[in-house]
Amino acid sequence: MMERRLSLLRAANWTISFTIVLVAAVWLLSGWRAFGCQLKSPHGTISVAAEAGRIVVMAGGPSATWSVHAGWERTDANTPYWEWSAFSQFSLLPPAPKWSGSVALWVPFVALGLAAGALWLCERRRSAERCPCGYSLVGLRRDAPCPECGRLDPSPRDG
């Protein structure tokens, strides 16, 4: 049971860490290029784009046909540009059922970074207090073998 919990914790750590790298790459790239995609359907239209260091999501009214568009554009400036305000451009546009919103990519980057740091510390702390078999080594002398499996483990222990 303990091994499964540790493996799930490690999987969560690596998943969050990969997501952080992906968010950072999109953030950096969005300073030079604007890119995104749009899905139109009879039920509504949704657009997601990355530009100037932020993710913009827009929803709109229905379309007559189904279609998917993806795009990649160079920004107007020769030098990269990123917006730093955390949240902006949230609006509900009245006659048709429309809304839009955007968030700076540094916000999820920081939130995911804090979560990953906490999980890495938690995993490191748990592995230092446990034998590879999963038995807790807290309170045992440093030279004492594991009571569960008999292994002499040089990992740090309290006591």
N, C-alpha and C positions, 0 to 999 in steps of 0.2 A: 504494500500500500504506500509506504513512504517513498519507494523508488519511483512509483508512478507519479506521485505528487511532485517530486523533484524533477522528473522528466517533463511534466506539464509546465512547471515553473520555467525550466530552461527553454522550452518551446515558446512560451509567452515572451521571454526575454529576447530571444532571437527574432521573433516576429515584430516586436515593437522596435528593435534596433534596425531591422531592415526598413520598416516604415519610416523611421527617422531619416535614414539615408535617402529614401525616395522623396520625401517631402523637401529635404535640403536641395536635392538635384532639381526638382521642379521649381523651387524658389529661385535658385541661381539662374536657371535657364529662362525663367519668365521675365528677367530683367532685359534680355535681348530680343526675345521672341514672345509673341502672344499665340497661344494654341488652345484648342478646345474642340468640343463636339456638340452636335445638336441632334435631337431626336424629335421628329414631328409625327404626330399621329392624330386620328380622329378624336382621341380622348384629351389631347393637350400637347403642348410643346415644352421640352425641357432642354436647357443649354447649360453646359459647364465649361468654363474657360479659365486659364491661368494667364495672368498678365500683370506686369509691374509688381511682382511679389505677392500677389493675392489670388485667391480662388473666387470666381464670380459664378453664382448659380442663378438662373432665371427660369421662370415658368410662365407660360402663356396659354392662350386660348387654343382651341382645336384647329387642326389643319384638315384639308380635304383628303389628303393622301398620307401614306406612311413614307417617311424618308429619313435617312441618316446622313449627316454631313460632318466631316472632320476638317479642320484647317490648321494652318501653320503660317503665321505672318511675322515679318520683321517689324520691329517697332520703329517709330519715326526717328527717334534719337540715335545718334551714332554711339553714344555712351549708354551703358545700362542704367535703368531707372527702377527703383523699388519704392512703393508706398509703405509707410510705417504705421499709420493709424490702424489700430486693431480691428475695429468693425466699422464699416461705412456702407453707404449705398443701400441700406435696407429700405424697401418701400413696397407698399401695396398700391398698385396702379388701378384705379377704379374703372372704367366702363367694362372691360373684360376681366375675367378672373386671372389676373397676372400678379406676380410678385418677383422681387429680385433681392439678392443680398450678397455680400462679399465678406471675406475674412482674410486678414493678412496671414501668410503662410508661417510667419514666425510664431503665431499663437499655438497652432497644433504642434509645431516643432518643440517649443518649450514644454508644453503639456506632456507630450510623449517622452521627452528627455527626462522630465522629473519622474514619470512612471517607470521608465527603463532603469534609471538610477536606483530607485527604491527597490525594484525587483532584483537587480544585480546584487545590491547590498543584502537583501533578504536571503538570496540563494547562497551567497558567500558565508553569511552568518550561520545558516542551517548546516552547510556542509562542514564547517569547522567544528560544530558541536555534535556531529553524528559519525558513526562508523559507516563504512561503505555498505554494510548489511542493513543500515537504517536505525540501529539502536542508538539511543541518546547517550553520549559520553559525559554529559554534564555531571560534575561531582566526583568523577573518578580521578585517581592519581594519574600523573602523566605516564608512568611506566606500567600501569595496570593494563592487562589485556581486556578486550571487549567481553563482557559477560555473556553475550549472545552467541558470538561465533569464535571467540578465543583469539582473534587477530590482535597482534601488537601493532598499533597504529601510531605513527609519530605526529599525528595532527594535534594541534593545541587543544588542551582541555582545561576546564576549571578544576581547582582543587589543590 
